[in-house]
Amino acid sequence: MIYDITQELFGSLTYPGDTTPERIVVRRMEDGELYNLSDIKMCAHNGTHVDAPRHFVRDGKSIDEMDLNACIGTCQVCSDIAALLSTESERVLLRGMKELDEDIAQKLLSKNIKLLGIEGQSIGSASVHHMLLSHEIVLLEGIRLDGVADGTYFLFAAPMKLGNCDGAPCRAILLDDVN
């Protein structure tokens, strides 16, 4: 089974102060045009998105410089911090709108985590972002895990290739057949 864990962009939650995503209709067949055409106005961190190290690390990698191996592969979905801290998976998705504190972030640094996904629009404070991103842990924010049980899945969450950008939207999906 395929689970789409991506928020619909135009109805997605927006972090306070970020640009609200907007679809601007440029051409409409209903108006006699030969085709439909839309422009999109948005923040790179709207909806379901990936944070690049450059988001909080001055000379950190931009989204197009990141290793995509962190965004694709086997992952563990878990419901609480204890399960998050005990997993051996390189990719972990945490259920709920939890923000992590510095103590949890510090504990995660001792693990072999390549990607951490959360349902909230932000993983936590600026210091939490900096701690994780400076170790090149990919942050997948704004996922939706409704209807997805705790367990092991195959994750595909490659960000859009936006040159020199600090983050990018992505279409995140889980496959439950990991073989």
C-alpha positions as CSV (number, residue, x, y, z in Angstrom):
1,M,0.0,0.0,0.0
2,I,1.1,3.6,-0.7
3,Y,0.5,6.2,2.0
4,D,0.7,9.8,0.9
5,I,1.9,11.7,4.0
6,T,2.1,15.1,2.3
7,Q,-0.1,18.0,3.2
8,E,-2.1,19.6,0.3
9,L,-0.1,22.8,-0.1
10,F,-2.8,25.5,-0.4
11,G,-4.7,24.2,2.6
12,S,-1.6,23.4,4.6
13,L,-0.6,24.9,8.0
14,T,1.7,27.9,7.7
15,Y,4.4,28.6,10.3
16,P,3.7,32.0,11.9
17,G,5.4,34.7,9.8
18,D,5.9,32.6,6.7
19,T,4.3,33.4,3.4
20,T,0.9,31.7,3.0
21,P,0.9,29.6,-0.2
22,E,-1.2,31.0,-3.0
23,R,-2.2,29.7,-6.4
24,I,-2.5,32.5,-9.0
25,V,-4.5,31.6,-12.1
26,V,-2.7,33.0,-15.1
27,R,-4.7,31.3,-17.9
28,R,-8.1,29.5,-17.8
29,M,-9.6,27.4,-20.5
30,E,-13.0,28.6,-19.2
31,D,-12.0,32.1,-20.3
32,G,-11.3,31.0,-23.9
33,E,-7.6,30.2,-23.4
34,L,-6.0,27.1,-25.0
35,Y,-4.7,25.8,-21.7
36,N,-4.8,26.3,-17.9
37,L,-1.7,27.9,-16.3
38,S,-1.0,28.7,-12.6
39,D,1.7,30.6,-10.8
40,I,2.5,29.7,-7.2
41,K,3.6,32.1,-4.5
42,M,5.0,30.4,-1.4
43,C,7.7,30.0,1.2
44,A,10.2,27.1,0.7
45,H,9.0,25.9,4.1
46,N,5.3,25.7,3.4
47,G,3.4,22.4,3.7
48,T,5.4,19.2,3.7
49,H,9.0,20.3,3.2
50,V,12.7,19.5,3.8
51,D,15.0,21.8,5.7
52,A,18.5,22.1,4.3
53,P,21.4,22.7,6.7
54,R,21.6,26.3,5.2
55,H,18.3,27.0,6.9
56,F,20.2,27.5,10.2
57,V,23.9,26.9,9.5
58,R,25.7,29.8,7.8
59,D,27.8,27.8,5.4
60,G,25.6,24.7,5.5
61,K,24.6,22.8,2.4
62,S,21.7,24.1,0.3
63,I,18.8,21.9,-0.6
64,D,20.4,21.0,-4.0
65,E,23.7,20.0,-2.4
66,M,22.2,17.6,0.1
67,D,22.6,13.8,-0.2
68,L,19.3,12.3,-1.4
69,N,20.1,9.0,0.2
70,A,18.9,10.4,3.5
71,C,15.5,11.1,2.0
72,I,14.9,7.7,0.4
73,G,15.0,4.3,2.2
74,T,13.6,2.3,5.1
75,C,12.2,4.3,7.9
76,Q,10.5,3.7,11.3
77,V,7.2,5.5,12.2
78,C,6.8,5.9,16.0
79,S,4.4,7.5,18.3
80,D,6.5,8.8,21.2
81,I,9.9,10.2,22.2
82,A,10.9,6.9,23.9
83,A,10.4,5.0,20.7
84,L,12.2,7.7,18.8
85,L,15.2,7.4,21.1
86,S,15.3,3.6,21.1
87,T,15.0,3.0,17.3
88,E,18.0,1.9,15.3
89,S,16.6,3.2,12.1
90,E,18.4,5.8,10.1
91,R,15.1,7.5,9.1
92,V,12.5,8.1,11.8
93,L,9.0,9.7,11.5
94,L,7.5,11.0,14.8
95,R,3.7,11.0,15.1
96,G,2.0,14.1,16.6
97,M,2.6,17.9,16.5
98,K,5.6,17.6,18.9
99,E,8.5,20.1,19.0
100,L,11.7,18.7,20.3
101,D,13.8,20.3,23.0
102,E,17.6,20.6,23.1
103,D,17.9,17.6,25.5
104,I,16.1,15.3,23.0
105,A,18.1,16.8,20.1
106,Q,21.4,16.2,21.9
107,K,20.4,12.5,22.5
108,L,19.6,12.1,18.8
109,L,23.1,13.2,17.9
110,S,24.5,10.1,19.4
111,K,22.4,7.9,17.1
112,N,22.9,7.1,13.4
113,I,19.9,9.1,12.3
114,K,20.0,10.6,8.7
115,L,16.4,11.9,8.6
116,L,13.9,13.0,11.2
117,G,10.3,13.7,10.2
118,I,7.6,15.3,12.3
119,E,4.0,16.3,11.8
120,G,4.5,19.9,13.1
121,Q,5.6,22.7,10.8
122,S,8.8,23.1,12.9
123,I,11.1,20.6,14.6
124,G,11.6,23.1,17.5
125,S,13.6,26.1,18.4
126,A,16.4,27.7,16.4
127,S,18.9,26.0,18.6
128,V,17.3,22.6,18.0
129,H,17.4,23.2,14.2
130,H,21.0,24.3,14.4
131,M,22.0,21.3,16.5
132,L,20.5,18.8,14.1
133,L,21.2,20.6,10.8
134,S,24.8,21.2,11.7
135,H,25.2,17.4,11.8
136,E,23.4,17.2,8.4
137,I,20.4,15.4,9.8
138,V,17.7,16.0,7.2
139,L,14.5,17.5,8.7
140,L,11.2,16.5,7.1
141,E,8.6,18.8,8.5
142,G,4.8,19.0,8.1
143,I,4.1,15.3,7.3
144,R,0.7,13.7,8.0
145,L,0.7,10.2,9.5
146,D,-3.1,9.7,9.9
147,G,-3.9,6.2,9.0
148,V,-0.3,5.0,9.2
149,A,0.4,2.5,12.0
150,D,3.7,2.5,13.9
151,G,6.2,0.2,12.1
152,T,8.7,-0.1,9.3
153,Y,8.1,1.5,5.9
154,F,10.0,2.6,2.8
155,L,10.1,6.4,2.6
156,F,10.4,8.6,-0.5
157,A,10.7,12.3,0.4
158,A,13.0,13.9,-2.1
159,P,12.9,17.7,-2.0
160,M,12.5,19.8,-5.1
161,K,15.8,20.8,-6.5
162,L,15.9,24.5,-5.8
163,G,19.4,25.9,-6.3
164,N,21.1,27.5,-3.4
165,C,17.8,27.3,-1.3
166,D,17.5,26.7,2.5
167,G,14.6,24.3,2.1
168,A,12.1,22.9,-0.4
169,P,8.6,21.3,-0.6
170,C,8.4,17.6,-1.3
171,R,5.9,14.9,-1.9
172,A,6.4,12.4,0.9
173,I,5.1,8.9,0.5
174,L,5.5,5.6,2.5
175,L,5.3,2.1,1.1
176,D,4.4,-0.6,3.6
177,D,6.0,-3.4,1.5
178,V,9.6,-2.9,2.4
179,N,10.8,-6.1,0.7
